[in-house]
Amino acid sequence: MSEEKQEKTMMAQRFRGFLPVVVDVETGGFEAETDALLEIAMVTLRMDEDGYLHPNETMSANIHPFDGANLQQEALDFTGIDPFDPERDAEFEIDALSSMFQTVRREIKANGCNRAVLVGHNAHFDHGFLRAAVARNDIKRDPFHPFSSFDTASIAAIALGHTVLAKSCKMAGIDFDNSEAHSAAYDTYKTAELFCFIVNRYKDLGGWPIASAEDIDD
């Protein structure tokens, strides 16, 4: 292995310079461009000296619906969110995202990575709402890769034979309280635990580092 590669952190080596950051959103519908973003949470990850992945810092915020946002009653009934409850202590999208992005950029630098990659359960949904909020608020320093993501529903299907978050967690020996589900903070942390379990299990089975890693170009 080259001297340059030896100087990279284990996190940077493991994901080709990407820092996985777990994201979950709760929304007022299914259309990222038109429906309200109501909750968002992110969990950063850390890698210990033995190369095992762990959840690190959790960030979460309740979000004010943007001006003109659609709120579908079916979605609100599903999540149990009252967007206009004054006790939600909601933030505007730009304030919540700017604060979270600052933390993500700090972690990217600390881990010697180039940028973040979104990890989500059915990641396309979460990534779509995040990208729409970034565009809506004209946020210039989005630390996330614009289109790549790691989908734990797909990864769990391969590793555990299931795609549902709650059942995948239970199969992995991770506690899951259905009464807490559909809270962005709770679902994000459970997704982080699931992602770490699968990555670490793959390592234990000899899947990483792969024998020919030094022969693979970036």
C-alpha positions in Angstrom: 0.0 0.0 0.0 1.3 3.5 -0.9 2.6 5.9 1.7 -0.3 8.3 0.8 -2.9 5.7 1.5 -1.3 4.7 4.8 -1.7 8.3 6.0 -5.5 8.3 5.4 -7.7 7.7 8.4 -9.5 4.3 8.6 -12.8 6.0 8.0 -11.5 7.7 4.8 -10.1 4.4 3.6 -13.3 2.5 4.4 -15.7 4.6 2.3 -13.4 6.0 -0.4 -13.1 9.4 1.3 -16.8 9.7 2.1 -18.1 10.2 5.7 -21.4 8.3 6.2 -23.9 10.5 8.0 -27.3 9.0 8.8 -30.4 11.1 8.0 -34.1 10.7 8.5 -36.9 13.1 7.7 -40.6 13.3 8.7 -42.7 15.1 6.2 -46.2 16.4 5.3 -46.4 14.2 2.2 -44.4 12.3 -0.4 -43.4 15.1 -2.8 -40.1 16.7 -1.9 -40.6 19.8 -4.0 -44.0 20.7 -2.7 -44.7 18.9 0.6 -43.5 20.2 4.0 -40.3 19.0 5.8 -41.5 18.7 9.4 -38.6 17.0 11.2 -35.0 16.2 10.4 -32.3 14.3 12.3 -28.7 13.4 11.6 -26.3 11.0 13.3 -22.6 11.2 12.6 -20.5 8.0 12.9 -17.1 7.3 14.3 -14.7 4.5 13.8 -12.7 3.1 16.7 -9.0 2.1 16.6 -10.0 -1.4 15.6 -12.0 -0.3 12.6 -15.4 -0.8 14.0 -18.2 1.8 13.3 -20.3 3.4 16.0 -23.0 6.1 16.2 -21.5 9.3 17.4 -23.4 12.7 17.6 -27.1 13.0 17.2 -28.7 16.3 15.9 -32.4 16.8 15.4 -34.9 19.6 14.8 -38.6 20.2 14.4 -39.2 22.3 11.3 -41.7 25.0 10.4 -43.4 24.2 7.1 -42.1 26.5 4.4 -44.4 29.1 3.0 -46.9 27.5 0.6 -46.0 23.9 1.7 -48.5 21.2 1.2 -49.6 19.2 4.2 -51.4 16.0 3.5 -53.6 14.8 6.3 -52.8 11.2 5.6 -49.1 11.9 6.2 -49.8 13.8 9.4 -52.0 11.0 10.7 -49.2 8.6 10.0 -46.5 10.5 11.8 -48.8 12.0 14.5 -47.2 15.4 14.0 -49.1 18.6 14.5 -47.1 21.1 12.5 -48.7 24.1 14.3 -48.2 22.9 17.9 -46.4 25.7 19.6 -44.7 23.2 21.9 -42.8 21.7 19.0 -40.2 24.5 19.3 -39.8 24.4 15.6 -37.0 26.0 13.6 -36.8 27.4 10.1 -35.2 25.1 7.5 -32.2 27.3 6.9 -31.4 27.6 10.6 -31.6 23.9 11.3 -29.7 22.8 8.2 -27.0 25.4 8.6 -26.3 24.3 12.1 -26.3 20.6 11.2 -24.1 21.1 8.1 -21.6 23.0 10.2 -21.2 19.9 12.4 -21.0 17.6 9.4 -18.3 19.7 7.8 -16.4 19.6 11.1 -16.6 15.8 11.2 -15.6 15.5 7.6 -12.4 17.4 8.4 -11.7 15.5 11.6 -12.0 12.2 9.7 -9.8 13.2 6.8 -12.7 12.7 4.4 -13.7 14.7 1.3 -17.5 15.0 1.8 -20.4 13.3 3.5 -22.6 10.6 2.0 -26.2 10.3 3.2 -27.2 7.0 4.8 -30.9 6.4 5.1 -33.6 3.8 5.2 -35.1 4.2 1.8 -32.5 6.8 1.3 -33.9 8.2 -1.9 -36.8 9.7 0.0 -34.7 11.4 2.7 -32.1 12.6 0.2 -34.9 14.1 -2.0 -36.3 16.2 0.8 -32.9 17.3 2.0 -31.9 18.3 -1.5 -35.2 20.2 -2.0 -34.7 22.1 1.3 -31.1 23.0 0.3 -32.3 24.3 -3.1 -35.3 26.2 -1.5 -33.0 28.0 0.9 -30.2 28.6 -1.5 -27.7 26.9 0.8 -24.3 27.0 -0.9 -22.2 24.7 1.3 -24.1 21.4 1.3 -21.5 18.9 2.6 -23.5 15.9 1.2 -22.7 14.2 -2.1 -25.4 15.4 -4.5 -26.7 12.0 -5.7 -24.8 9.1 -4.0 -26.3 7.6 -0.9 -26.2 4.4 1.1 -29.7 2.8 1.5 -30.0 0.6 4.6 -33.2 -1.0 3.2 -31.2 -2.5 0.3 -28.2 -3.3 2.5 -30.4 -5.0 5.1 -32.1 -7.0 2.4 -28.7 -8.5 1.4 -27.4 -8.9 5.0 -30.5 -9.9 6.9 -33.1 -10.8 4.3 -35.5 -8.0 5.4 -36.2 -4.4 4.3 -38.5 -3.1 7.1 -36.4 -1.0 9.6 -38.1 -2.3 12.8 -37.8 -6.0 11.7 -34.3 -5.6 10.4 -33.2 -4.1 13.7 -34.8 -6.9 15.7 -33.1 -9.5 13.5 -29.8 -7.7 14.2 -30.4 -7.8 18.0 -31.1 -4.1 18.1 -34.0 -3.0 20.4 -36.8 -1.2 18.5 -39.8 0.5 20.2 -42.6 0.8 17.7 -44.2 3.5 19.9 -41.2 5.7 19.3 -41.1 5.1 15.5 -41.7 7.9 13.0 -39.8 10.3 15.1 -36.9 11.5 13.0 -34.5 11.4 15.9 -35.4 7.8 16.9 -35.5 6.4 13.4 -32.2 8.0 12.6 -30.4 6.5 15.6 -31.9 3.1 14.9 -30.8 3.3 11.2 -27.4 4.3 12.4 -27.2 1.3 14.7 -28.4 -1.0 11.9 -25.8 0.4 9.4 -23.0 0.0 12.0 -24.1 -3.5 12.8 -24.0 -4.6 9.1 -20.7 -2.9 8.3 -19.1 -4.4 11.5 -20.5 -7.8 10.8 -19.1 -7.7 7.3 -15.7 -6.9 8.8 -16.0 -9.7 11.3 -16.7 -12.1 8.4 -13.5 -11.1 6.7 -15.1 -8.8 4.1 -13.0 -5.7 5.0 -10.2 -5.0 4.4 -10.4 -7.1 1.2 -7.3 -9.0 0.4 -6.6 -7.1 -2.8 -7.4 -3.6 -1.5 -3.9 -2.4 -2.3 -4.4 -3.3 -5.9 -7.5 -1.2 -6.3 -7.2 2.4 -7.6 -9.3 5.2 -6.1 
